[in-house]
Every structure is written in structure tokens, then in C-alpha cells.
């Protein structure tokens, strides 16, 4: 009898705890995405570095996903898993009237997608002129178009510094402001990240502060069937901040340790992108995009410069609701690495053609 009583109490408690969940509205969703592309790579971008290489990609994209949104009054939430599987999103929100509080893993306020470039798992010109630092654990407050997020700090040590440990004292701070005027949308961003690289030699401890920041603006303008989207950003030590970067030269995308002066030298970055498109019908949309990022760093009397540029054209062909194909052709030019007093070092290029196939369910 005692065991039966315990079982009944446990069942009652379980029903009590799950009642609010049962009352919530659940909306499950998914997206299956196949990448079918042919890449023609120059020798500088191949593993051997001696010969050109051609490769076929025929695979389920890693950003294929399944998830759900949940809502119950002022409380809502969302989870989303990717192919591998990997956790993409997991957060809860509280709408308190004047604004919204988010707790969990979500896109940071830097996210502003202006492109539909589909090569290489929906690149979207991210790292090629459009700023993006991913999905991370955070506390985010949104009020009247303004978002402020305290994000898990990014810890990327300075190049050339062998660290014993790293220390963080504050979260990454990222903010944005959105101005929506109907056909015109403006998105302003700013962010700051900091950590210390600690080096211990014998009984001596030395700390090096690695600071990074970004700021920028993006816009979308869609007066009818035509649309124009753009983005520009600048900052210091983008790699240490956590920005997606496709630069081939690791020396020039983040902080570098200079042994001659026992100091940290900072990298400067500038990126911009432009996308134009035309929706000819509900079944067909054409788009072309261009983006570039330039990085520079001075280490003593030596200056390192590098850049990467992307071009593409594509068409989105809607076959049915949630079913579409995006054929695309483009080129990634990794430019030259320029070092003071040395010949330019070509980083190669990739020319590609193919399509993305997608079904949302």
C-alpha cells in the first residue's frame, strides 16, 4: 500500500508539472537541404598546394534542421537541432509588455541577413563582407527596436602567443537598433569583447589583454519587385571578437604577439556587401551579390594586408509551397597576402556552379 501511495503521489506531481506544458501551443518545423555543387579550385586553395583540383559536393547540408516554437501567454520558447546533430537554438522568452527578455542560445544582435548565397551550406556572404558572429548563449533584452545582449565571451588567443591559460571577466557586449520604415529597414550594430591571455614562465606571470570590437550598418530596400540590400562594418581584431571570416591569412584577422616589443598588435578590418534582386513572380526570383573583406595589421615595421571577395548570381525556383531549388554560379577570390618587403603571395580562388535543393516541412 505504501508503494502504491508513493506511485500515485509521483504521478500527481508529474501531471501538475506537465499541465502548463500541455496547455502551451507547440509548432514543430523542419528543413531538409541538399547541396549539389561543382567546385573548381586553384592550386593555392588545395591541400597539396601544387595542382588545381575539381570536387563535387553532393551532401545533406549541415544546416538542415528540425525544431519547434512554443508559446503560452507571455512565455515562449524555441529549440532547433542541426544535422550532426548540433544544438542551433534553445531559448525562452518573457514578454513583459515594454519589451522582451531572452534567456538561452540565439543569434546575437549582429545577425542581419541580406544575401541568399547558397554555396557552401548557405554562405549568405557571411565572412565575405556581411558581419556575423553566430549563435551563442546569452541574456538579451529587446525594447522598441533596440537589442542589448550579454553574450558568452569569445576566447581566441593572439597569434604567436603560447598561453598557459585565459581569463575572462566580462561577457561579450553586443547591441543593435532596427528602424523599420516599411519598404526600408535599417540595422545598426556595435559590439565589444575582451579576455586576457596568461603566460607563466617559471615563477613569473604575464597577462596580455586581447580587446576587440565591431560596428556597422545594414539595410534592406524593397520598393516593389526589385530589392537592394547592403551591409558595411569595421572593427578591431575580428577573429578575436568571433566574427565569421573567410580570410586565408590567419596573420591578418586577429591580434598578433610581437616578441620584439613584448606586446600585442591589433588587426583592423573593413567589410562591405551589396545584393540586388528581382522577384518576377511567386515562382521565380533572381539575385546577384558582391562582398569583400580587407584586413590589415602592423607588426613593428612590417605590414600584413589580405583580402577576400565573393561574387554570385542565382535564381530561386519555387516548385510548391516550401519546395524550391536555387541554381547558383559564383567565384571566391582570396586575393593576395601582402607583406612589406616581400612579393605578393596569391591565396587562390574557387569557381563554382550547382544548386541547393530544399524542402521545408
N, C-alpha and C positions, 0 to 999 in steps of 0.2 A: 504494500500500500504506500509506503514511504517513497519508493522509487517511482511509483505511478504519479504521486503528488508532485514530485520534483520535475517529472517529464511534462506534466500539464502546465506547471508554472513557467518552465522554459519555453513551451510553445506559445503561451500567452504573451510572454515578453517578446518573443520573436515577431508575433503578429503586431504588437504595439510598435516595435521599431520599424517594421516594414510598411506600416499603414501609410505614412507620408510619402514613401517612395511609390507605392501602388497608386496613390492619388495623383502623382505627377504625370505630366504629359511627356511621353518618350517619342522621339522621332529618329529612327535609325536611317543611316545612309551609307553608301559605298561608292567607290570609283575604281574601275579596273582600267589600267593604261598600259598599252604595248608600244615600245619604241622599236621602229624598224628603219635604221639609218645606215648609210654607207659613208664612211669617213676616209678621206684621202689625206694622210699625214706626211708632212715633210720630215726629213731625217732628224731635224733638231728636236722634234716632239716625240720621237720613238724611244723605246727602251735602249736600243743599241746605239742610237745617235749616229749611225753610219749610212743607213739606207732609208728611202721613203717606204711608207707602209700603208696598205689599204685594209680596212677592217669593217666587218659587218656587225652591227648591233641588232639583235633580234631577241628581245627580252621583255619580261614584265617589269615595268618601271618601279623603282623603289618607293616612289611617292604614291603608288596605288594605296588605297586606304579604306578603312571601314570605321564607322563611329556612330555617335548618337548625340543629339542635343536633348536636354531635359529641362523642363520648366514647371514650377509650382509657385504661382503668385509672384512675389518679389525675388524669389530664389530661383536660380537657373544654373545650368552646368553643361559641360561638354567633354567628351573623350574621343580620341581618334588614334588609331594604330596604323602604322605603315606595313609594308610588305614583309620585313625581315624576321619577326615583327619588331618594330620600334615604336616607342611612345612618341607621338607627334604632339598631341594636345591633351591636357587633363586639367580642367579648372572649374571653379564655381564662381558665380557672380551674385551680388546682392544689389538690387536696385533700391536705393534709399530715398528716391524722389528727386533730390537735387543732383544726383549723379549715380555712378555705379562703381562698386568695388569688386575687383577681380583677384582671386587667390588661386595660384597654380601655374601651370605651364602653358604659355600662349606666345603668339608673335609679340615682339617688342614694338614700341611705337615707331621704330624706324621703318617698319614694313609698309610699303606703298607700291603696289604692283602696277606698272604702266605698260608692260610688254606681254605678248603671248608667244614669245620664242619657245619652241617646244623641244628642240635638240638637247641631248644630254640631260634627260629627265626634267623637262620644263625649266630650262635655264632662266627664261624671263629677263635676260640681260642682267641678272644678279651677278655681281662681280665684274661686269662689263659696262660699268657706268651707272648702274642703279644700286643704291645702297641697301644693304640687308644684313642683319646680324642674327637671324634665326629665331627659333622658338625656345624660350628658357623659363625656368621657374622665376616667379616674380609676384610682387604686390603692385597692382595697377589701379589708379584712381582716374576715372573719366568724368568730366563735367563740362557741358556746353562746348563740345568740340576740343577741349584741352585734355590731354592724357599725360599723366606722370607715373612712371614705373620705376620701382626699386628692384633691380634685376640681379640674379646671381652673377657675381663678378667674373669676368673673363680673365684667366691667368695664362698668359703666354710670355715666357721669359725672353729677355733680349737675346738676339743672335750673338753668338760668340762668348756668352757668359755661362760658365758651368756652375749652376746654382746648387746649394745644399738643401734649401727649402724656399718656399714662397709664402708670404704673409699677405692677408687681406684685412682691411679694417672697415671699409665701407662698401655697400653694394654698387653695382653699376647704376648710374642715374640716366634715364632716357625720357625725353619729353617730346610731345608733338602737339600741333594745333591744326585742326581741319576747318577750312572755310568752304562751305557748300553754297554755291550761288546757282544751283540748277545745272545748267549746261557746263559750268566752270567749277572745278574743285581744286583747292589749293591745300597742300600738305607741307607744313614746316616741321623740321626735326632738329634736335640737338641732344648730345649725349656725352657723358664723361665716365671713364673707367680708370681705376688705379690699383696697383698692387706693388709689393716690394719683392725683389729678388734678393735672397740672402746667401752670402758666400762665407763659409767658415774655413780659414786656413790656420791650422794649429789651434792657438787659443784666441785668434783674432776673428771677430765677426764684422762683416761689412754689408750694409744694406744699400741697394740701388732702387730708387723709386722709378717705376715704369708707368708713366701717365699717358693717357690717350683720350682723344675727343673727336667728335664729328659734328658737323652742322650742314644743313642743306634744305632744299625745297623741291617739291614735285608738283605737277599739275596735270589735270585731265580736262580737255575741252572737246565737247561733242555736240556741235550745232547741227543736228540732223544726222544723215547717214555717214558724214565724214567725221573723223575724230583725230585729234592731235594730243599726244601725251609727252611729257618731258620730265627730266629729273637732273639735278645738279647737286653735288656735295663736295665738301672739302674737309680736311682734318689732319690730325697728327697720329702717327702710329696706328694705322687702320687694322693691321694684323693683331696688335695687342688689344685693341678695342673689341675685336671679334667679328669684324666685317668679313663677309664672303669676298674672297679675292681670287682672281684667276691669273694674277701676275706670275710669270715664270721665274722671276728673280727674287728669291727669298731675302736677299741682302737689302732690298729696297722697299719692303712693305711693312716694316716694323722697326722698333728700336734696336740699335746695334751697340754692343760694347766696344769702346775704343781703348785698347790696352795702353797706348802711348800716353793718354791723359787720365787713365783710370776713371772714365766717365761714360755716360750713356748718351748716344747721339740719336736724335729723333728724326723720323721719316715724315715727309709731307706728301699728301695725296690730293688729287683732284679728279673727279669723275663726272661725266655727264652723258645723257642718253636722250634720244628723240625717237618717237614712234608715230607713224601716220597710218591711218586705216580707212577703209570704206566698206560699209555694210550694204551690199547691193540688194539683198533680200534676206528673209528669215533663214534661208538655206545656205547663203554664201557671204563670207566676209574676207576681204583682202587686207593684208598688213605688211608693212616694211619697217625695219628698225635698225638703228645705229647706236652704238655705245662705245665709250672709251674710258680708260683709267690711266692716269700718269702718276708715277711715284718718283720721289727724289730724296736722297739723303746725303749729307756731307759728313765724312769721317776724316777728320783732320783736313789735309789739303786735297783729299780725293773725293770726288762727287760721283755718286752712282745714280743713274737715271734708267727707268724702264717704263714700258707702256704696253697695253693690250687693247685691241679693238675688235669689235664684233659687228657683222652685217648680216641681215637675213631678209628673206621675203617668204610669206606663206599665205595659205588660204584655209579658212575653217569651213568645212563642208558638213552641214547638219543633215544627217540621213533620217533621223527620227528624234523624238524628244529624249534627250540625254545620250544620244548616239551620234558621234561625229568623228571625222578624220581631218588631220591637219598636215597636208603635204608642205614641206619646207626645204629651202636651199639656203645655204649661208657660208660664211667664212669667218674663221677666228684667226686673227693676225697677232702673234705675240711680240711683234716688233723686235727692237734691238735693245740689249743692255749696254748702256754707255758708261764707261769708266774713264775718268780723267787720265790722260796719257796713254790710253790703250785703244786698240782698234775696236770698233763696234762689234758686239757679239750677237749675231742673229739668233732669235729664240724659236723661229719656225712658225708654221701656220697649219691650219686644218681647214680643208674644204669639205663640205658635207651636203648630202641630199637624202631625203627619205620622208618619213611620215610618222606621226603619232596617231594611234587608234585608241579611242576612249569610249567607255560606256559608264554612265552614272546611274546608280540604282538606289 
